[in-house]
Amino acid sequence: MNDEHDIAERKMQFLFALRSRGVTDARVLTAMEKIDRGMFIRGTFADRAYEDMPLPIACGQTISQPSVVGLMTQALRLTGREKVLEVGTGSGYQAAILSQLARRVYTVDRHRRLMREAMGLFRDLDLTNITALSADGSFGLPDQAPFDRIIVTAAAEDPPGPLLAQLKTGGIMVVPVGQSDTVQSLIRVERTEDGFDYSELLPVRFVPLVEGLGRDV
């Protein structure tokens, strides 16, 4: 009973931390309350799942800080009707949250092991509107383009050209931009009839966007 009370208390603090760091969209907060981050973190760091910090996962990757997940999701301005591409599935946590807020989510990762584990969690959670693929996400998914929204969870030096090309007019892409060994900026890109509008959202630190497939099996 004490354990249950402790977890409930930590989840409440988790939501308070999100709000205090600027995640104010009610739909995003509801999705983050519903999708339990604890399911996406195994092993040594499992007891830190409800802390607002990034944590290591397999294949040298990380699960992002929850407040950053919330702010990136909020920046997409989802209404529930969108087809979304996520580049960098990782643990699957971000895609699971997107599944609550968009019509259809396509998520790609270069690491097959991460993809398999994420797909297992999507099945366990009965998230039927996610299509997960092992692929080189830097090239997007041309067969499914264009997308209403694109979210990139690894840092590129510039917003990748293939992804910009796959964004619908009126669409939004959220991507961390900058060198991998320095603080990066989270950028929102909006595609207009005349081109692209860029706005800087906040400083972040993500693993680099790498071309090619991972060596894991």
Secondary structure as UniProt FT lines:
FT   HELIX           2..20
FT   TURN            21..22
FT   HELIX           26..34
FT   HELIX           37..40
FT   HELIX           43..48
FT   TURN            49..50
FT   STRAND          55..56
FT   HELIX           58..60
FT   STRAND          62..63
FT   HELIX           66..75
FT   STRAND          83..87
FT   TURN            90..91
FT   HELIX           93..99
FT   TURN            100..101
FT   STRAND          104..109
FT   HELIX           112..124
FT   TURN            125..126
FT   TURN            128..129
FT   STRAND          130..134
FT   HELIX           137..139
FT   HELIX           142..144
FT   STRAND          147..152
FT   STRAND          155..156
FT   HELIX           161..165
FT   STRAND          167..177
FT   TURN            180..181
FT   STRAND          184..192
FT   TURN            193..194
FT   STRAND          195..204
//
